[in-house]
Amino acid sequence: MNRRAALPSEILGRSCWNSRPCLFLVAGLALGLCGCAGYRLGPANPGLTRGKTVQVNFFGNKTLEPRLVEAVNHALRKSLQQDGTYKLNTRGDGDIIVNGAILRYERQGVSFQPKDILTVRDYQVTLMVKVTATERAPVKWSWTAK
């Protein structure tokens, strides 16, 4: 005796490729795999940045705001580390040396406490900075003995 579950005839004859959920699954997988086809991690041109290190020196502070140099230096170093294009050199001399000066610092209140218009909740900070990045050229020595 054949003990088979009784299914409607349209389900027994239908293949998976004709059902909507299966088509959506296949289309989603195809889009997901094709969407990441050209994405790469790291620098856009690895030949130019291979083995290059960056040395970030402390900037000069032309403003009256104390400890601003440390905050800007920390933010710049953190940004370079997260970017990953260049390796941050913390000891010794880097291939690229970054110097700069903080020229202007402005802070304006953006949002205030609801019942106290003198207490600022959020600020908009504007910095004007002069940044110089110099590539350290390889020094070639020539010595003539007489």
C-alpha positions in Angstrom: 0.0 0.0 0.0 1.4 3.4 -1.0 1.3 5.8 1.9 1.9 9.2 0.4 0.6 12.4 1.7 -2.2 13.8 -0.3 -1.1 17.0 -1.9 -2.9 19.1 -4.4 -2.0 18.3 -8.0 -0.7 21.8 -8.8 1.9 21.5 -6.1 3.1 18.0 -7.2 3.7 19.1 -10.7 5.3 22.5 -10.0 9.1 23.0 -9.8 10.8 25.3 -7.4 11.9 27.7 -10.2 8.3 28.6 -11.0 7.5 29.7 -7.4 7.8 33.3 -6.4 9.7 32.8 -3.2 12.4 30.8 -5.0 12.7 33.4 -7.8 13.0 36.2 -5.2 15.7 34.2 -3.4 17.7 33.6 -6.6 17.4 37.2 -7.6 18.5 38.4 -4.2 21.5 36.1 -4.2 22.5 37.3 -7.7 22.2 41.0 -6.7 24.1 40.4 -3.5 27.0 38.6 -5.2 27.2 41.1 -8.1 27.0 44.1 -5.9 30.3 43.4 -4.2 32.2 42.3 -7.3 34.3 45.5 -7.7 34.8 46.3 -4.0 38.3 46.0 -2.5 39.6 46.9 0.9 42.7 49.2 1.2 44.1 52.0 -1.0 42.8 52.7 -4.5 46.3 52.4 -5.9 48.4 50.1 -3.7 51.5 50.5 -5.9 51.8 54.2 -4.8 51.3 53.6 -1.1 53.1 50.3 -0.6 55.3 50.5 2.5 54.8 54.2 2.9 54.7 55.5 6.5 53.3 58.8 7.8 54.8 60.8 10.6 52.4 63.3 12.2 54.1 66.1 14.1 52.3 68.3 16.6 50.8 71.4 15.0 51.4 74.9 16.1 48.6 76.6 17.9 47.9 80.3 16.9 44.6 80.3 18.9 44.0 81.0 22.6 42.2 77.6 23.1 44.3 75.3 25.4 44.9 71.6 24.6 43.6 72.1 21.0 46.8 70.7 19.5 46.5 67.4 21.3 42.9 66.9 20.2 43.6 67.7 16.5 46.7 65.5 16.5 44.8 62.6 18.1 41.9 63.0 15.6 44.3 63.1 12.6 46.3 60.0 13.8 43.0 58.1 14.4 41.7 59.1 10.9 45.0 57.8 9.3 44.8 54.6 11.2 41.2 54.0 10.2 41.8 54.8 6.6 44.6 52.2 6.3 46.1 53.7 3.1 49.4 54.6 4.9 51.0 53.1 7.9 51.3 55.5 10.9 54.8 55.9 12.1 55.0 56.5 15.8 58.7 56.1 16.3 61.5 57.4 14.0 61.2 59.1 10.7 58.3 58.5 8.3 58.3 58.6 4.5 55.8 61.4 4.6 56.0 64.1 7.3 52.8 66.1 8.2 53.2 69.5 9.8 50.7 72.2 10.3 49.4 75.1 12.3 45.9 75.8 13.8 45.1 79.3 12.6 41.5 79.9 13.9 39.1 78.2 16.2 35.4 79.1 16.4 32.6 77.5 18.5 29.0 78.3 18.1 26.0 76.9 20.0 23.6 74.9 17.8 21.1 73.6 20.3 20.2 74.8 23.8 18.4 73.3 26.8 14.6 73.5 26.4 13.9 75.8 29.4 17.3 77.5 29.6 18.5 79.4 26.5 21.9 80.1 28.0 22.9 76.5 28.4 24.2 75.0 25.2 23.7 71.3 24.4 25.5 71.0 21.1 28.2 73.1 19.4 29.4 73.6 15.9 33.2 73.8 15.8 35.0 75.4 12.9 38.8 75.1 12.5 41.1 76.8 10.0 44.3 74.8 9.7 47.3 75.0 7.5 48.6 71.5 6.7 51.8 70.6 4.9 52.7 67.1 3.9 56.3 66.6 2.7 57.7 63.4 1.2 61.1 62.6 2.6 63.4 62.2 -0.3 66.0 59.5 -0.2 69.4 61.1 0.6 72.1 60.1 -1.8 75.6 60.7 -0.5 78.7 60.9 -2.7 82.1 60.9 -1.2 85.3 61.4 -3.0 88.5 60.5 -1.2 91.8 62.2 -2.1 
